Amino acid sequence: MILITILKQLLDQNKNIVSNFTNMSKKSEKKKKKDIVPSFLFTSSPQCAAPFYQKLF
């Protein structure tokens, strides 16, 4: 019984960590998109911007 409760607690902690990580990554994606747009506007042609986008994703 003790082992089962410990495993359940570990699983819950793991879920919390994963959800926190996904929330953080969503927030950072929003920040990245805001940062990308101005630099994309300043590039002279789409060919110049393509390698820049490939590095990010």
N, CA, C and O atoms as a GROMACS GRO file, in nm:
protein
  228
    1MET      N    1   0.083  -0.122   0.000
    1MET     CA    2   0.000   0.000   0.000
    1MET      C    3   0.086   0.126   0.000
    1MET      O    4   0.057   0.222  -0.071
    2ILE      N    5   0.192   0.125   0.080
    2ILE     CA    6   0.277   0.244   0.089
    2ILE      C    7   0.342   0.270  -0.047
    2ILE      O    8   0.351   0.385  -0.091
    3LEU      N    9   0.387   0.164  -0.112
    3LEU     CA   10   0.450   0.180  -0.244
    3LEU      C   11   0.354   0.242  -0.344
    3LEU      O   12   0.391   0.329  -0.422
    4ILE      N   13   0.230   0.196  -0.341
    4ILE     CA   14   0.130   0.248  -0.435
    4ILE      C   15   0.109   0.397  -0.414
    4ILE      O   16   0.102   0.474  -0.510
    5THR      N   17   0.098   0.439  -0.288
    5THR     CA   18   0.075   0.582  -0.261
    5THR      C   19   0.195   0.665  -0.303
    5THR      O   20   0.180   0.775  -0.356
    6ILE      N   21   0.316   0.612  -0.281
    6ILE     CA   22   0.437   0.684  -0.323
    6ILE      C   23   0.438   0.699  -0.475
    6ILE      O   24   0.468   0.806  -0.527
    7LEU      N   25   0.405   0.591  -0.545
    7LEU     CA   26   0.402   0.596  -0.691
    7LEU      C   27   0.298   0.696  -0.741
    7LEU      O   28   0.323   0.770  -0.836
    8LYS      N   29   0.182   0.699  -0.676
    8LYS     CA   30   0.078   0.795  -0.715
    8LYS      C   31   0.128   0.937  -0.695
    8LYS      O   32   0.105   1.024  -0.780
    9GLN      N   33   0.194   0.962  -0.584
    9GLN     CA   34   0.247   1.096  -0.557
    9GLN      C   35   0.349   1.136  -0.663
    9GLN      O   36   0.349   1.249  -0.711
   10LEU      N   37   0.437   1.041  -0.698
   10LEU     CA   38   0.538   1.069  -0.800
   10LEU      C   39   0.472   1.100  -0.934
   10LEU      O   40   0.515   1.191  -1.005
   11LEU      N   41   0.368   1.024  -0.969
   11LEU     CA   42   0.298   1.049  -1.094
   11LEU      C   43   0.234   1.187  -1.095
   11LEU      O   44   0.240   1.258  -1.195
   12ASP      N   45   0.173   1.224  -0.982
   12ASP     CA   46   0.111   1.357  -0.973
   12ASP      C   47   0.215   1.466  -0.987
   12ASP      O   48   0.193   1.566  -1.056
   13GLN      N   49   0.330   1.447  -0.922
   13GLN     CA   50   0.437   1.546  -0.932
   13GLN      C   51   0.483   1.557  -1.077
   13GLN      O   52   0.507   1.667  -1.128
   14ASN      N   53   0.496   1.443  -1.143
   14ASN     CA   54   0.541   1.441  -1.282
   14ASN      C   55   0.442   1.516  -1.370
   14ASN      O   56   0.483   1.593  -1.457
   15LYS      N   57   0.313   1.493  -1.349
   15LYS     CA   58   0.211   1.564  -1.427
   15LYS      C   59   0.222   1.714  -1.405
   15LYS      O   60   0.211   1.792  -1.500
   16ASN      N   61   0.243   1.755  -1.280
   16ASN     CA   62   0.256   1.897  -1.249
   16ASN      C   63   0.375   1.957  -1.321
   16ASN      O   64   0.367   2.067  -1.376
   17ILE      N   65   0.487   1.885  -1.319
   17ILE     CA   66   0.609   1.935  -1.384
   17ILE      C   67   0.584   1.950  -1.534
   17ILE      O   68   0.621   2.051  -1.593
   18VAL      N   69   0.522   1.850  -1.593
   18VAL     CA   70   0.495   1.854  -1.738
   18VAL      C   71   0.403   1.970  -1.772
   18VAL      O   72   0.426   2.042  -1.869
   19SER      N   73   0.297   1.989  -1.691
   19SER     CA   74   0.203   2.098  -1.720
   19SER      C   75   0.271   2.233  -1.702
   19SER      O   76   0.247   2.326  -1.780
   20ASN      N   77   0.354   2.246  -1.599
   20ASN     CA   78   0.428   2.371  -1.580
   20ASN      C   79   0.520   2.398  -1.698
   20ASN      O   80   0.530   2.511  -1.746
   21PHE      N   81   0.587   2.292  -1.745
   21PHE     CA   82   0.679   2.307  -1.858
   21PHE      C   83   0.604   2.349  -1.984
   21PHE      O   84   0.650   2.437  -2.057
   22THR      N   85   0.488   2.287  -2.009
   22THR     CA   86   0.412   2.322  -2.129
   22THR      C   87   0.360   2.465  -2.119
   22THR      O   88   0.358   2.537  -2.218
   23ASN      N   89   0.319   2.507  -1.999
   23ASN     CA   90   0.273   2.645  -1.982
   23ASN      C   91   0.388   2.742  -2.008
   23ASN      O   92   0.369   2.844  -2.074
   24MET      N   93   0.506   2.709  -1.958
   24MET     CA   94   0.621   2.796  -1.979
   24MET      C   95   0.657   2.803  -2.127
   24MET      O   96   0.688   2.910  -2.179
   25SER      N   97   0.653   2.688  -2.195
   25SER     CA   98   0.690   2.687  -2.336
   25SER      C   99   0.588   2.765  -2.419
   25SER      O  100   0.624   2.831  -2.517
   26LYS      N  101   0.460   2.758  -2.380
   26LYS     CA  102   0.359   2.837  -2.452
   26LYS      C  103   0.386   2.986  -2.434
   26LYS      O  104   0.376   3.063  -2.530
   27LYS      N  105   0.421   3.026  -2.312
   27LYS     CA  106   0.451   3.167  -2.286
   27LYS      C  107   0.572   3.211  -2.367
   27LYS      O  108   0.573   3.320  -2.424
   28SER      N  109   0.675   3.127  -2.371
   28SER     CA  110   0.796   3.165  -2.444
   28SER      C  111   0.770   3.170  -2.595
   28SER      O  112   0.830   3.250  -2.665
   29GLU      N  113   0.680   3.082  -2.645
   29GLU     CA  114   0.645   3.088  -2.787
   29GLU      C  115   0.579   3.220  -2.821
   29GLU      O  116   0.608   3.280  -2.924
   30LYS      N  117   0.490   3.267  -2.732
   30LYS     CA  118   0.425   3.396  -2.757
   30LYS      C  119   0.528   3.507  -2.761
   30LYS      O  120   0.522   3.596  -2.846
   31LYS      N  121   0.624   3.503  -2.669
   31LYS     CA  122   0.729   3.604  -2.666
   31LYS      C  123   0.812   3.597  -2.794
   31LYS      O  124   0.844   3.699  -2.855
   32LYS      N  125   0.847   3.475  -2.835
   32LYS     CA  126   0.928   3.457  -2.956
   32LYS      C  127   0.857   3.516  -3.077
   32LYS      O  128   0.918   3.588  -3.157
   33LYS      N  129   0.727   3.487  -3.091
   33LYS     CA  130   0.653   3.536  -3.207
   33LYS      C  131   0.656   3.688  -3.211
   33LYS      O  132   0.671   3.747  -3.318
   34LYS      N  133   0.641   3.751  -3.096
   34LYS     CA  134   0.646   3.898  -3.091
   34LYS      C  135   0.784   3.947  -3.133
   34LYS      O  136   0.797   4.050  -3.200
   35ASP      N  137   0.889   3.874  -3.094
   35ASP     CA  138   1.025   3.915  -3.128
   35ASP      C  139   1.057   3.888  -3.275
   35ASP      O  140   1.133   3.962  -3.337
   36ILE      N  141   0.997   3.782  -3.331
   36ILE     CA  142   1.030   3.744  -3.468
   36ILE      C  143   0.974   3.845  -3.568
   36ILE      O  144   1.041   3.880  -3.665
   37VAL      N  145   0.852   3.892  -3.544
   37VAL     CA  146   0.782   3.972  -3.645
   37VAL      C  147   0.861   4.094  -3.690
   37VAL      O  148   0.875   4.115  -3.811
   38PRO      N  149   0.914   4.177  -3.599
   38PRO     CA  150   0.989   4.294  -3.646
   38PRO      C  151   1.111   4.256  -3.730
   38PRO      O  152   1.136   4.319  -3.833
   39SER      N  153   1.186   4.155  -3.688
   39SER     CA  154   1.306   4.117  -3.763
   39SER      C  155   1.267   4.062  -3.900
   39SER      O  156   1.340   4.079  -3.998
   40PHE      N  157   1.152   3.995  -3.907
   40PHE     CA  158   1.104   3.943  -4.035
   40PHE      C  159   1.069   4.058  -4.130
   40PHE      O  160   1.094   4.050  -4.250
   41LEU      N  161   1.011   4.164  -4.075
   41LEU     CA  162   0.973   4.279  -4.158
   41LEU      C  163   1.095   4.349  -4.216
   41LEU      O  164   1.090   4.405  -4.325
   42PHE      N  165   1.206   4.345  -4.142
   42PHE     CA  166   1.325   4.416  -4.187
   42PHE      C  167   1.406   4.338  -4.290
   42PHE      O  168   1.493   4.395  -4.356
   43THR      N  169   1.379   4.208  -4.304
   43THR     CA  170   1.454   4.131  -4.404
   43THR      C  171   1.408   4.170  -4.543
   43THR      O  172   1.290   4.198  -4.565
   44SER      N  173   1.501   4.172  -4.638
   44SER     CA  174   1.470   4.225  -4.771
   44SER      C  175   1.385   4.128  -4.853
   44SER      O  176   1.302   4.172  -4.932
   45SER      N  177   1.404   3.996  -4.834
   45SER     CA  178   1.328   3.900  -4.914
   45SER      C  179   1.294   3.777  -4.831
   45SER      O  180   1.360   3.751  -4.730
   46PRO      N  181   1.191   3.700  -4.871
   46PRO     CA  182   1.155   3.579  -4.797
   46PRO      C  183   1.268   3.476  -4.792
   46PRO      O  184   1.279   3.400  -4.696
   47GLN      N  185   1.352   3.473  -4.896
   47GLN     CA  186   1.463   3.377  -4.898
   47GLN      C  187   1.560   3.405  -4.783
   47GLN      O  188   1.618   3.312  -4.727
   48CYS      N  189   1.577   3.531  -4.748
   48CYS     CA  190   1.666   3.566  -4.637
   48CYS      C  191   1.607   3.521  -4.505
   48CYS      O  192   1.680   3.482  -4.414
   49ALA      N  193   1.474   3.527  -4.494
   49ALA     CA  194   1.409   3.496  -4.368
   49ALA      C  195   1.396   3.345  -4.346
   49ALA      O  196   1.388   3.301  -4.231
   50ALA      N  197   1.394   3.266  -4.454
   50ALA     CA  198   1.368   3.123  -4.441
   50ALA      C  199   1.468   3.052  -4.350
   50ALA      O  200   1.425   2.978  -4.262
   51PRO      N  201   1.600   3.071  -4.366
   51PRO     CA  202   1.695   3.001  -4.277
   51PRO      C  203   1.677   3.045  -4.132
   51PRO      O  204   1.696   2.966  -4.040
   52PHE      N  205   1.642   3.171  -4.113
   52PHE     CA  206   1.620   3.224  -3.979
   52PHE      C  207   1.504   3.151  -3.911
   52PHE      O  208   1.512   3.118  -3.793
   53TYR      N  209   1.396   3.124  -3.987
   53TYR     CA  210   1.282   3.052  -3.931
   53TYR      C  211   1.316   2.906  -3.904
   53TYR      O  212   1.271   2.849  -3.805
   54GLN      N  213   1.394   2.845  -3.993
   54GLN     CA  214   1.428   2.703  -3.977
   54GLN      C  215   1.507   2.679  -3.850
   54GLN      O  216   1.492   2.574  -3.787
   55LYS      N  217   1.591   2.773  -3.810
   55LYS     CA  218   1.669   2.757  -3.687
   55LYS      C  219   1.579   2.757  -3.565
   55LYS      O  220   1.606   2.688  -3.467
   56LEU      N  221   1.471   2.836  -3.570
   56LEU     CA  222   1.384   2.850  -3.453
   56LEU      C  223   1.294   2.730  -3.431
   56LEU      O  224   1.265   2.694  -3.317
   57PHE      N  225   1.249   2.666  -3.541
   57PHE     CA  226   1.151   2.558  -3.525
   57PHE      C  227   1.211   2.422  -3.553
   57PHE      O  228   1.141   2.321  -3.544
   0.00000   0.00000   0.00000
